């Protein structure tokens, strides 16, 4: 059951990145949610194979990392677009990609964490380790924008306007001072999300009736 469920997540995660694959290596891979969905597909494929074959599954920190950033990426998309366009845009298997990214994947990942994971495996320092991706992502966005200012970011017509995937990271309009404040605020919010995940993992019973993870 766990393997089939996780293969379903892999399929949906890959459909969420389908517009980026169709476009090729370019602006469609810049948004955080697209990168997170690709990472989730790889980690869940590992987890599905491990639970099916009773083999080695992904380390707890890696699976937690992938799950956390799927939620963060979906949250960033909600903050940027709200509910607008939720049922619009490209569809894969008849399902809007926006719906998959913003609702289906975050919900399915949450259920996987609650039902199939063995809990109380997270160490306190995972919350700090998970945060190292954010400065790297910010540096990637800024360096890319400086080198290719006309490259655009994301998918759709609006993505051609700016090389920055989110208005809150737009150095041209914000300046360094406001950008630094925004980055600090985002880091605090994401750290709070990681800390909440850590605490929930600690509160839940170590194993549920459906738990499959051994590590």
C-alpha positions as CSV (number, residue, x, y, z in Angstrom):
1,X,0.0,0.0,0.0
2,X,2.8,2.4,0.9
3,X,4.7,1.7,-2.3
4,X,1.7,2.2,-4.5
5,X,0.8,5.4,-2.7
6,X,4.4,6.7,-3.1
7,X,4.5,5.8,-6.7
8,X,1.3,7.9,-7.1
9,X,3.1,10.8,-5.5
10,X,6.1,10.3,-7.9
11,X,3.7,10.4,-10.9
12,X,2.0,13.6,-9.7
13,X,5.3,15.3,-8.8
14,X,6.6,14.6,-12.3
15,X,3.4,15.9,-13.8
16,X,3.9,19.1,-11.8
17,X,7.2,19.6,-13.4
18,X,5.9,18.7,-16.9
19,X,5.8,22.3,-18.2
20,X,9.5,22.7,-17.2
21,X,10.5,19.4,-19.0
22,X,8.6,20.5,-22.1
23,X,10.3,23.8,-22.2
24,X,13.8,22.4,-21.6
25,X,16.6,23.8,-19.4
26,X,15.5,27.3,-18.8
27,X,13.3,29.7,-16.9
28,X,10.7,27.1,-15.9
29,X,13.1,25.5,-13.5
30,X,13.7,28.7,-11.5
31,X,10.6,28.7,-9.2
32,X,11.1,27.0,-5.8
33,X,8.0,24.8,-6.2
34,X,9.3,23.3,-9.5
35,X,12.6,22.4,-7.9
36,X,11.0,21.0,-4.8
37,X,8.6,18.8,-6.9
38,X,11.5,17.3,-8.8
39,X,13.3,16.5,-5.6
40,X,10.2,15.0,-4.2
41,X,9.8,12.7,-7.2
42,X,13.3,11.4,-6.8
43,X,13.0,10.9,-3.0
44,X,9.6,9.3,-3.2
45,X,10.8,7.0,-6.0
46,X,13.6,5.9,-3.6
47,X,11.1,5.5,-0.8
48,X,8.6,3.6,-2.9
49,X,11.2,1.1,-4.1
50,X,12.6,0.7,-0.6
51,X,9.3,0.0,1.0
52,X,8.3,-2.4,-1.9
53,X,11.6,-4.3,-1.8
54,X,12.2,-4.0,2.0
55,X,15.4,-2.3,1.1
56,X,17.2,0.9,2.3
57,X,14.9,3.9,2.3
58,X,15.8,7.6,2.1
59,X,17.4,9.0,5.3
60,X,14.9,10.8,7.6
61,X,16.5,14.2,7.0
62,X,16.3,13.9,3.2
63,X,12.7,12.8,3.2
64,X,11.8,15.6,5.7
65,X,13.7,18.1,3.5
66,X,11.8,17.2,0.4
67,X,8.5,17.3,2.2
68,X,9.2,20.6,3.8
69,X,10.1,22.3,0.6
70,X,7.1,21.0,-1.2
71,X,5.0,22.7,1.4
72,X,7.1,25.9,1.3
73,X,7.0,26.0,-2.5
74,X,3.2,25.5,-2.5
75,X,2.9,28.2,0.2
76,X,5.0,30.6,-1.9
77,X,2.8,29.9,-4.9
78,X,-0.4,30.6,-2.8
79,X,1.1,33.8,-1.5
80,X,2.0,34.9,-5.1
81,X,-1.2,33.9,-6.9
82,X,-3.8,33.1,-4.3
83,X,-6.6,30.9,-5.7
84,X,-6.4,32.6,-9.1
85,X,-5.5,30.2,-12.0
86,X,-5.9,27.2,-9.8
87,X,-7.9,25.3,-12.5
88,X,-6.3,27.1,-15.5
89,X,-3.1,26.5,-17.4
90,X,-1.7,23.2,-18.7
91,X,-3.3,19.9,-17.7
92,X,-1.7,16.5,-17.4
93,X,-4.0,13.5,-17.4
94,X,-6.8,16.1,-17.2
95,X,-5.6,17.5,-13.9
96,X,-4.4,21.2,-13.8
97,X,-0.7,21.4,-13.0
98,X,-1.5,24.4,-10.6
99,X,-4.0,22.2,-8.7
100,X,-1.4,19.4,-8.4
101,X,1.4,21.8,-7.2
102,X,-0.7,23.8,-4.7
103,X,-3.1,21.3,-3.3
104,X,-2.7,17.6,-4.3
105,X,1.0,17.2,-3.7
106,X,1.2,19.0,-0.3
107,X,-1.8,17.0,0.9
108,X,-0.6,13.7,-0.3
109,X,2.9,14.3,1.2
110,X,1.3,15.2,4.5
111,X,-0.7,12.0,4.6
112,X,2.4,10.0,3.7
113,X,4.3,11.6,6.6
114,X,1.4,10.9,9.0
115,X,0.5,7.4,8.0
116,X,3.6,5.7,6.5
117,X,6.6,7.2,8.1
118,X,8.3,6.0,11.3
119,X,8.3,9.0,13.6
120,X,10.7,10.4,16.2
121,X,13.6,10.0,13.8
122,X,14.3,13.7,13.3
123,X,17.2,15.3,15.2
124,X,16.9,18.9,16.4
125,X,19.7,20.0,14.0
126,X,17.7,18.9,11.0
127,X,15.8,22.2,11.2
128,X,19.0,24.1,10.7
129,X,20.3,21.8,8.0
130,X,17.1,22.2,6.0
131,X,17.5,26.0,6.0
132,X,20.8,25.9,4.2
133,X,19.0,25.5,0.9
134,X,17.4,28.9,1.2
135,X,20.6,31.0,1.0
136,X,21.7,28.8,-1.9
137,X,18.5,29.4,-3.7
138,X,18.6,33.1,-3.2
139,X,22.2,33.2,-4.5
140,X,21.1,31.2,-7.5
141,X,18.2,33.6,-8.3
142,X,20.4,36.7,-7.9
143,X,23.4,35.4,-9.9
144,X,21.2,34.2,-12.6
145,X,19.3,37.5,-12.8
146,X,22.6,39.4,-13.0
147,X,24.0,37.2,-15.8
148,X,20.8,36.8,-17.8
149,X,18.5,39.7,-16.9
150,X,16.2,39.0,-19.8
151,X,15.9,35.3,-19.2
152,X,12.6,35.4,-17.4
153,X,11.5,32.9,-14.7
154,X,8.7,30.4,-14.4
155,X,6.1,29.5,-17.0
156,X,3.5,31.5,-18.9
157,X,3.6,35.0,-20.5
158,X,4.2,36.7,-17.2
159,X,7.4,34.7,-16.7
160,X,9.0,36.6,-19.6
161,X,8.8,40.0,-17.7
162,X,11.3,39.4,-15.0
163,X,14.2,37.0,-14.2
164,X,13.0,36.9,-10.6
165,X,10.5,34.2,-9.8
166,X,8.9,36.1,-6.9
167,X,8.3,39.9,-6.4
168,X,9.8,39.6,-2.9
169,X,13.2,38.6,-4.4
170,X,13.3,41.3,-7.1
171,X,16.5,43.1,-6.5
172,X,15.8,45.7,-9.2
173,X,12.6,47.0,-7.6
174,X,13.4,46.4,-3.9
175,X,17.1,47.3,-3.5
176,X,19.5,45.5,-1.3
177,X,18.1,46.8,2.0
178,X,14.5,45.7,1.4
179,X,15.7,42.4,-0.2
180,X,17.8,41.6,2.9
181,X,14.8,42.2,5.2
182,X,12.6,40.0,3.0
183,X,15.1,37.3,2.9
184,X,15.4,37.3,6.7
185,X,11.6,37.2,7.1
186,X,11.4,34.3,4.7
187,X,14.1,32.5,6.5
188,X,12.3,32.9,9.8
189,X,9.0,31.7,8.4
190,X,10.6,28.7,6.8
191,X,12.5,27.9,10.0
192,X,9.2,28.0,11.9
193,X,7.8,25.5,9.3
194,X,10.7,23.2,9.8
195,X,10.5,23.5,13.5
196,X,6.8,22.6,13.4
197,X,7.6,19.6,11.3
198,X,10.3,18.5,13.8
199,X,7.9,19.0,16.8
200,X,5.0,17.1,15.1
201,X,7.4,14.2,14.3
202,X,8.4,14.2,18.0
203,X,4.7,14.3,19.2
204,X,3.4,11.5,17.0
205,X,3.8,7.9,18.1
206,X,7.0,6.3,16.8
207,X,5.1,3.9,14.6
208,X,1.6,3.7,13.2
209,X,-0.2,0.6,12.0
210,X,0.9,1.5,8.4
211,X,4.5,2.6,9.1
212,X,7.1,1.1,6.8
213,X,10.3,3.0,7.3
214,X,13.0,1.3,9.3
215,X,15.6,4.2,9.4
